[in-house]
C-alpha cells in the first residue's frame, strides 16, 4: 500500500468550470500528500513536516494554507464526502437540488463500493481513523460522529423509498436496515484490506440488498457499468 500513489489526486476543476488558482493547486497538493501519509501511517504518526516534505513545501509554506494538523485532517476527510454527497445525497450537498430516483441513488451507492476497491489508500484512511476517532479526545471524533449520524438518516430515507417502490413498505425498519448496511460496508472494507482477493465487497453488498428485496433489476445498458458510477474519488 505504500508503493506509488494510493488515490486519484483531487482536481478542483472537476467540480465545474472554475480554473484553480496557484493557491488552490497548492492546497490540493497538500491534501493529496496528507491523504497518502495518513492512509499509510495513521493520524498520530504523521507530522506536518512530513506532509510538507512530501508535498514539496516548507513547513512554513504548509502553515500558510493550514493552521494545524487537525484542520488538515478534517479537510482531507470532508473533501471525499463533498464529492460523494454531490451524487448520493444532493439534499445535503446542494439544498433544494433535485433528488435522483431511489433506484439511481442505490446504483450510485453500489458504485461507491466498487470505486473503493480501486482506492485502497482512502479505504485504509477511513478504516484507521474511524477506529482511532472512537476516542472522544481524537480531533476527528466529532467529524465521524456527525458523519455516521447523517449517513444513517440519509440511508434510512433511501431504504424507505426503495421499500415503497418495491411495494412492501413497513416490512423492515428502514433505520435498522440502514445501520446494518453501514456495518456491512465498514466490516467488509476491513476484511478486504486484510485479504482483497477473498472479499468481493460489491457482490456481498448486492447480495445483502437483494435478500431484503431492495435491489432493483439492472437495466440492460447498466449491467456492464454498474461498478463504474460517476462518483469522484
HUTASUL-V206848 format. One record per pair of residues at least 12 apart in sequence whose ideal C-beta (glycine too) atoms are under 10 Angstrom apart, sorted by sequence separation. I is the first residue (numbers start at 1). GAP is how many residues later the second one is. D is the distance in Angstrom with one decimal. If there is no record, write none. Layout:
BEGIN
i | gap | d
I | GAP | D
I | GAP | D
END
This chain:
BEGIN
i | gap | d
12 | 12 | 5.3
13 | 12 | 9.7
34 | 12 | 7.6
47 | 12 | 9.0
81 | 12 | 9.0
88 | 12 | 8.8
132 | 12 | 9.3
133 | 12 | 8.1
160 | 12 | 9.8
162 | 12 | 8.8
187 | 12 | 9.7
188 | 12 | 8.9
189 | 12 | 7.0
192 | 12 | 9.6
206 | 12 | 9.7
11 | 13 | 9.8
12 | 13 | 7.8
33 | 13 | 9.7
37 | 13 | 5.9
38 | 13 | 8.6
49 | 13 | 8.3
87 | 13 | 8.2
130 | 13 | 9.6
131 | 13 | 9.6
159 | 13 | 7.7
160 | 13 | 9.6
161 | 13 | 8.9
188 | 13 | 4.6
191 | 13 | 9.4
11 | 14 | 8.8
34 | 14 | 9.0
37 | 14 | 5.8
48 | 14 | 5.9
52 | 14 | 9.8
129 | 14 | 8.9
130 | 14 | 5.4
133 | 14 | 9.6
159 | 14 | 8.9
160 | 14 | 4.3
163 | 14 | 8.7
187 | 14 | 10.0
188 | 14 | 9.3
12 | 15 | 8.5
13 | 15 | 9.9
36 | 15 | 9.1
48 | 15 | 7.3
51 | 15 | 8.8
90 | 15 | 9.1
129 | 15 | 7.5
159 | 15 | 4.0
160 | 15 | 9.1
162 | 15 | 9.3
12 | 16 | 6.2
34 | 16 | 9.2
35 | 16 | 9.6
37 | 16 | 9.8
89 | 16 | 8.2
158 | 16 | 8.2
159 | 16 | 8.3
185 | 16 | 7.6
188 | 16 | 5.9
10 | 17 | 9.7
11 | 17 | 6.9
33 | 17 | 8.6
34 | 17 | 4.9
37 | 17 | 6.0
87 | 17 | 9.5
88 | 17 | 6.3
130 | 17 | 8.7
156 | 17 | 8.7
157 | 17 | 7.5
159 | 17 | 9.1
160 | 17 | 9.1
184 | 17 | 9.3
187 | 17 | 9.8
188 | 17 | 7.1
10 | 18 | 5.5
30 | 18 | 9.7
33 | 18 | 5.2
34 | 18 | 9.8
36 | 18 | 7.1
37 | 18 | 9.6
48 | 18 | 7.9
51 | 18 | 7.9
87 | 18 | 8.5
88 | 18 | 9.6
126 | 18 | 8.9
130 | 18 | 8.6
156 | 18 | 4.4
157 | 18 | 10.0
159 | 18 | 4.7
160 | 18 | 9.2
9 | 19 | 7.0
10 | 19 | 9.6
32 | 19 | 9.9
33 | 19 | 8.1
36 | 19 | 9.8
48 | 19 | 10.0
50 | 19 | 9.9
89 | 19 | 9.8
155 | 19 | 8.0
156 | 19 | 4.9
158 | 19 | 9.5
159 | 19 | 5.7
185 | 19 | 9.3
9 | 20 | 8.0
31 | 20 | 9.4
33 | 20 | 8.6
34 | 20 | 8.2
48 | 20 | 7.5
88 | 20 | 5.4
89 | 20 | 9.8
155 | 20 | 9.0
156 | 20 | 8.8
158 | 20 | 7.8
184 | 20 | 7.4
185 | 20 | 6.4
188 | 20 | 9.6
206 | 20 | 8.6
10 | 21 | 6.5
11 | 21 | 9.9
30 | 21 | 6.6
33 | 21 | 4.0
34 | 21 | 8.0
48 | 21 | 5.4
51 | 21 | 7.1
87 | 21 | 5.1
88 | 21 | 6.0
126 | 21 | 9.5
156 | 21 | 7.7
157 | 21 | 8.6
159 | 21 | 9.8
184 | 21 | 6.5
9 | 22 | 8.9
10 | 22 | 6.7
30 | 22 | 7.8
32 | 22 | 8.9
33 | 22 | 4.0
47 | 22 | 7.4
87 | 22 | 9.1
152 | 22 | 9.8
153 | 22 | 8.7
155 | 22 | 7.8
156 | 22 | 4.3
159 | 22 | 7.7
9 | 23 | 4.8
32 | 23 | 7.5
33 | 23 | 8.5
46 | 23 | 7.7
88 | 23 | 9.2
152 | 23 | 7.0
155 | 23 | 3.7
156 | 23 | 8.5
158 | 23 | 9.3
184 | 23 | 9.9
185 | 23 | 9.3
8 | 24 | 9.2
9 | 24 | 9.9
30 | 24 | 8.9
31 | 24 | 8.9
33 | 24 | 8.7
48 | 24 | 7.4
84 | 24 | 8.7
87 | 24 | 8.3
88 | 24 | 7.1
154 | 24 | 8.1
155 | 24 | 8.4
181 | 24 | 7.7
184 | 24 | 5.7
202 | 24 | 8.1
203 | 24 | 10.0
7 | 25 | 7.3
10 | 25 | 8.5
29 | 25 | 9.3
30 | 25 | 5.0
44 | 25 | 9.4
51 | 25 | 10.0
84 | 25 | 9.2
87 | 25 | 8.3
153 | 25 | 8.0
155 | 25 | 9.8
156 | 25 | 9.7
184 | 25 | 9.6
202 | 25 | 6.0
6 | 26 | 9.7
9 | 26 | 9.0
29 | 26 | 5.0
30 | 26 | 9.7
43 | 26 | 7.6
46 | 26 | 9.8
152 | 26 | 5.1
155 | 26 | 6.0
5 | 27 | 8.2
9 | 27 | 9.7
28 | 27 | 9.7
29 | 27 | 7.4
30 | 27 | 7.0
43 | 27 | 8.9
46 | 27 | 9.3
84 | 27 | 10.0
151 | 27 | 7.6
152 | 27 | 6.1
155 | 27 | 6.7
181 | 27 | 7.0
7 | 28 | 5.8
27 | 28 | 9.8
29 | 28 | 7.9
34 | 28 | 9.2
84 | 28 | 6.2
151 | 28 | 9.6
180 | 28 | 7.7
181 | 28 | 7.7
6 | 29 | 7.6
7 | 29 | 6.8
26 | 29 | 7.9
33 | 29 | 9.1
43 | 29 | 9.8
152 | 29 | 9.4
5 | 30 | 9.8
6 | 30 | 5.3
26 | 30 | 9.5
43 | 30 | 5.9
151 | 30 | 9.3
152 | 30 | 6.7
155 | 30 | 9.9
5 | 31 | 7.0
6 | 31 | 9.7
26 | 31 | 7.3
30 | 31 | 8.9
38 | 31 | 9.5
84 | 31 | 9.1
148 | 31 | 9.2
151 | 31 | 6.0
177 | 31 | 9.3
181 | 31 | 9.1
4 | 32 | 9.7
7 | 32 | 7.4
30 | 32 | 6.0
34 | 32 | 8.5
177 | 32 | 9.1
180 | 32 | 8.9
6 | 33 | 5.5
43 | 33 | 9.6
181 | 33 | 9.2
2 | 34 | 8.8
6 | 34 | 7.3
30 | 34 | 10.0
31 | 34 | 9.3
38 | 34 | 8.9
148 | 34 | 6.9
151 | 34 | 9.6
1 | 35 | 9.7
2 | 35 | 9.8
26 | 35 | 7.8
27 | 35 | 9.8
30 | 35 | 5.9
31 | 35 | 8.9
34 | 35 | 8.5
38 | 35 | 6.8
177 | 35 | 6.5
26 | 36 | 9.0
29 | 36 | 9.6
30 | 36 | 6.6
2 | 37 | 9.1
27 | 37 | 9.8
35 | 37 | 9.9
39 | 37 | 9.3
177 | 37 | 7.7
1 | 38 | 7.3
2 | 38 | 5.2
26 | 38 | 8.6
27 | 38 | 5.1
34 | 38 | 5.3
35 | 38 | 9.8
38 | 38 | 6.4
148 | 38 | 9.4
1 | 39 | 6.5
2 | 39 | 8.9
26 | 39 | 6.3
27 | 39 | 7.9
33 | 39 | 9.8
34 | 39 | 7.3
37 | 39 | 9.9
38 | 39 | 9.2
80 | 39 | 9.1
35 | 40 | 9.9
36 | 40 | 9.9
172 | 40 | 6.3
174 | 40 | 9.9
23 | 41 | 8.7
24 | 41 | 9.6
31 | 41 | 7.6
34 | 41 | 8.2
35 | 41 | 5.2
171 | 41 | 8.7
172 | 41 | 8.7
23 | 42 | 7.2
30 | 42 | 7.1
34 | 42 | 5.2
35 | 42 | 9.3
80 | 42 | 6.4
171 | 42 | 7.8
172 | 42 | 8.7
33 | 43 | 9.8
31 | 44 | 6.3
32 | 44 | 9.2
35 | 44 | 8.2
168 | 44 | 9.7
27 | 45 | 9.8
30 | 45 | 9.0
31 | 45 | 5.7
35 | 45 | 8.4
77 | 45 | 9.9
80 | 45 | 8.8
109 | 45 | 9.8
168 | 45 | 6.4
30 | 46 | 9.3
76 | 46 | 9.3
80 | 46 | 8.2
109 | 46 | 8.1
166 | 46 | 9.3
167 | 46 | 9.2
168 | 46 | 9.6
32 | 47 | 9.8
162 | 47 | 8.5
166 | 47 | 5.5
27 | 48 | 8.3
31 | 48 | 6.1
77 | 48 | 8.1
166 | 48 | 6.8
31 | 49 | 10.0
76 | 49 | 7.5
77 | 49 | 7.9
105 | 49 | 9.1
106 | 49 | 9.9
109 | 49 | 7.6
163 | 49 | 8.9
165 | 49 | 9.2
166 | 49 | 9.4
105 | 50 | 9.7
159 | 50 | 9.3
162 | 50 | 8.9
163 | 50 | 8.1
166 | 50 | 8.0
28 | 51 | 8.9
162 | 51 | 8.6
163 | 51 | 7.1
165 | 51 | 7.5
27 | 52 | 10.0
73 | 52 | 9.7
77 | 52 | 7.3
105 | 52 | 9.4
106 | 52 | 6.7
162 | 52 | 4.7
76 | 53 | 9.1
77 | 53 | 9.7
105 | 53 | 5.6
106 | 53 | 9.2
159 | 53 | 8.3
161 | 53 | 9.9
162 | 53 | 8.6
162 | 54 | 7.7
102 | 55 | 9.1
106 | 55 | 9.2
131 | 55 | 9.9
159 | 55 | 6.6
73 | 56 | 7.6
77 | 56 | 9.6
102 | 56 | 6.1
105 | 56 | 8.0
106 | 56 | 6.4
130 | 56 | 7.3
158 | 56 | 9.0
102 | 57 | 8.9
105 | 57 | 8.7
92 | 58 | 6.6
99 | 58 | 9.3
102 | 58 | 8.9
103 | 58 | 9.2
99 | 59 | 9.8
102 | 59 | 3.9
103 | 59 | 7.4
106 | 59 | 10.0
127 | 59 | 7.5
130 | 59 | 9.6
131 | 59 | 8.9
73 | 60 | 9.7
101 | 60 | 8.4
102 | 60 | 4.9
126 | 60 | 8.3
127 | 60 | 9.9
130 | 60 | 9.9
89 | 61 | 7.8
92 | 61 | 9.4
101 | 61 | 10.0
102 | 61 | 9.1
81 | 62 | 9.2
89 | 62 | 8.6
92 | 62 | 7.0
99 | 62 | 9.1
102 | 62 | 7.9
103 | 62 | 7.0
127 | 62 | 5.6
128 | 62 | 9.9
77 | 63 | 6.5
88 | 63 | 9.5
91 | 63 | 7.8
102 | 63 | 5.7
103 | 63 | 10.0
126 | 63 | 7.3
127 | 63 | 5.5
76 | 64 | 9.6
89 | 64 | 9.4
101 | 64 | 8.2
102 | 64 | 9.4
73 | 65 | 9.5
74 | 65 | 7.2
78 | 65 | 7.5
85 | 65 | 8.9
89 | 65 | 4.9
123 | 65 | 10.0
124 | 65 | 8.7
127 | 65 | 9.4
128 | 65 | 9.3
10 | 66 | 9.8
73 | 66 | 6.0
74 | 66 | 6.7
77 | 66 | 5.8
81 | 66 | 6.9
88 | 66 | 7.5
89 | 66 | 9.3
91 | 66 | 8.7
123 | 66 | 5.2
124 | 66 | 9.6
127 | 66 | 6.2
12 | 67 | 9.9
15 | 67 | 8.4
72 | 67 | 9.9
73 | 67 | 5.9
77 | 67 | 8.2
88 | 67 | 9.4
123 | 67 | 9.0
15 | 68 | 7.9
70 | 68 | 9.5
71 | 68 | 8.6
74 | 68 | 9.0
89 | 68 | 9.2
10 | 69 | 6.1
14 | 69 | 8.3
70 | 69 | 3.9
74 | 69 | 5.7
78 | 69 | 9.1
81 | 69 | 8.9
85 | 69 | 8.9
89 | 69 | 8.9
116 | 69 | 8.7
120 | 69 | 9.6
123 | 69 | 7.3
124 | 69 | 5.8
10 | 70 | 8.5
69 | 70 | 7.8
70 | 70 | 8.2
73 | 70 | 8.4
77 | 70 | 7.9
81 | 70 | 9.5
88 | 70 | 8.7
123 | 70 | 6.3
15 | 71 | 7.8
68 | 71 | 8.9
113 | 71 | 9.9
10 | 72 | 9.8
109 | 72 | 8.7
113 | 72 | 6.6
116 | 72 | 9.3
117 | 72 | 9.6
120 | 72 | 8.4
7 | 73 | 9.0
10 | 73 | 7.6
112 | 73 | 8.9
116 | 73 | 6.8
120 | 73 | 6.8
113 | 75 | 8.1
117 | 75 | 7.2
109 | 76 | 9.0
113 | 76 | 8.9
116 | 76 | 8.1
120 | 76 | 7.6
123 | 78 | 9.3
113 | 79 | 9.9
117 | 79 | 7.6
39 | 80 | 9.3
39 | 81 | 8.2
40 | 81 | 7.3
39 | 82 | 3.9
42 | 82 | 9.3
43 | 82 | 9.1
117 | 82 | 9.5
38 | 83 | 9.0
39 | 83 | 6.4
42 | 83 | 8.8
117 | 83 | 8.7
35 | 84 | 9.8
37 | 84 | 9.7
38 | 84 | 9.7
39 | 84 | 8.3
40 | 84 | 7.6
117 | 84 | 6.2
36 | 85 | 6.1
39 | 85 | 4.8
40 | 85 | 8.8
43 | 85 | 7.9
116 | 85 | 6.9
117 | 85 | 7.1
35 | 86 | 6.9
36 | 86 | 9.4
38 | 86 | 9.0
39 | 86 | 4.0
42 | 86 | 5.1
43 | 86 | 6.0
116 | 86 | 8.9
35 | 87 | 6.7
38 | 87 | 5.4
39 | 87 | 8.9
41 | 87 | 8.7
42 | 87 | 7.3
114 | 87 | 7.9
115 | 87 | 9.5
37 | 88 | 9.6
39 | 88 | 9.4
40 | 88 | 9.3
44 | 88 | 7.4
113 | 88 | 5.3
114 | 88 | 4.7
36 | 89 | 8.9
39 | 89 | 7.4
42 | 89 | 9.3
43 | 89 | 6.1
113 | 89 | 4.9
114 | 89 | 9.8
35 | 90 | 6.4
38 | 90 | 7.7
39 | 90 | 9.1
42 | 90 | 6.5
43 | 90 | 8.6
112 | 90 | 9.7
113 | 90 | 9.5
34 | 91 | 9.6
38 | 91 | 7.0
110 | 91 | 9.8
111 | 91 | 8.7
113 | 91 | 9.0
114 | 91 | 9.3
110 | 92 | 6.3
113 | 92 | 5.2
114 | 92 | 10.0
112 | 93 | 9.8
113 | 93 | 8.6
44 | 94 | 8.9
43 | 95 | 7.6
110 | 95 | 6.3
43 | 96 | 7.5
109 | 96 | 8.4
110 | 96 | 6.5
43 | 97 | 7.2
110 | 99 | 8.0
106 | 100 | 10.0
109 | 100 | 9.2
106 | 103 | 7.3
110 | 105 | 8.6
8 | 107 | 9.6
106 | 108 | 7.3
107 | 108 | 9.8
110 | 108 | 9.8
106 | 109 | 7.4
107 | 109 | 8.2
118 | 109 | 9.3
8 | 110 | 8.2
106 | 110 | 7.1
117 | 110 | 8.2
118 | 110 | 9.9
7 | 111 | 9.2
8 | 111 | 6.9
103 | 111 | 9.8
107 | 111 | 7.8
114 | 111 | 9.9
122 | 111 | 6.8
7 | 112 | 5.1
102 | 112 | 9.1
103 | 112 | 9.2
104 | 112 | 9.5
107 | 112 | 9.4
114 | 112 | 7.3
115 | 112 | 7.8
6 | 113 | 7.3
7 | 113 | 8.5
8 | 113 | 9.9
103 | 113 | 4.5
114 | 113 | 3.3
115 | 113 | 8.2
5 | 114 | 9.9
6 | 114 | 6.3
7 | 114 | 4.8
8 | 114 | 9.1
102 | 114 | 8.3
103 | 114 | 9.3
111 | 114 | 8.8
113 | 114 | 8.2
114 | 114 | 7.2
115 | 114 | 7.0
119 | 114 | 5.0
6 | 115 | 2.4
7 | 115 | 5.1
101 | 115 | 9.6
103 | 115 | 9.4
107 | 115 | 6.9
111 | 115 | 6.9
114 | 115 | 7.1
115 | 115 | 9.6
116 | 115 | 9.9
118 | 115 | 7.3
5 | 116 | 7.8
6 | 116 | 7.2
7 | 116 | 9.5
103 | 116 | 9.1
110 | 116 | 6.4
111 | 116 | 6.4
113 | 116 | 9.4
115 | 116 | 5.8
4 | 117 | 9.7
6 | 117 | 9.3
7 | 117 | 10.0
110 | 117 | 7.6
111 | 117 | 6.8
112 | 117 | 6.9
114 | 117 | 9.3
115 | 117 | 8.7
116 | 117 | 8.1
6 | 118 | 7.7
7 | 118 | 8.6
104 | 118 | 9.7
107 | 118 | 9.6
111 | 118 | 2.2
115 | 118 | 5.5
1 | 119 | 5.8
2 | 119 | 9.1
6 | 119 | 8.6
103 | 119 | 9.9
107 | 119 | 6.5
110 | 119 | 7.3
111 | 119 | 7.6
112 | 119 | 5.3
1 | 120 | 6.4
109 | 120 | 8.4
111 | 120 | 5.6
108 | 121 | 4.9
112 | 121 | 8.7
1 | 122 | 9.7
107 | 122 | 6.4
108 | 122 | 8.0
109 | 122 | 8.9
1 | 123 | 6.3
108 | 123 | 6.1
104 | 125 | 9.5
88 | 141 | 9.4
87 | 142 | 7.4
87 | 143 | 6.8
88 | 143 | 7.2
86 | 144 | 10.0
87 | 144 | 4.9
86 | 145 | 8.4
87 | 145 | 8.2
85 | 146 | 9.8
86 | 146 | 8.2
84 | 147 | 5.7
83 | 148 | 7.0
84 | 148 | 7.8
83 | 149 | 4.3
84 | 149 | 8.6
82 | 150 | 9.4
83 | 150 | 7.2
80 | 151 | 9.9
80 | 152 | 8.6
79 | 153 | 9.8
80 | 153 | 7.3
1 | 192 | 8.3
15 | 217 | 8.3
14 | 218 | 6.1
11 | 221 | 9.0
10 | 222 | 7.7
10 | 223 | 8.5
8 | 224 | 7.9
9 | 224 | 9.9
8 | 225 | 5.2
7 | 226 | 6.7
END
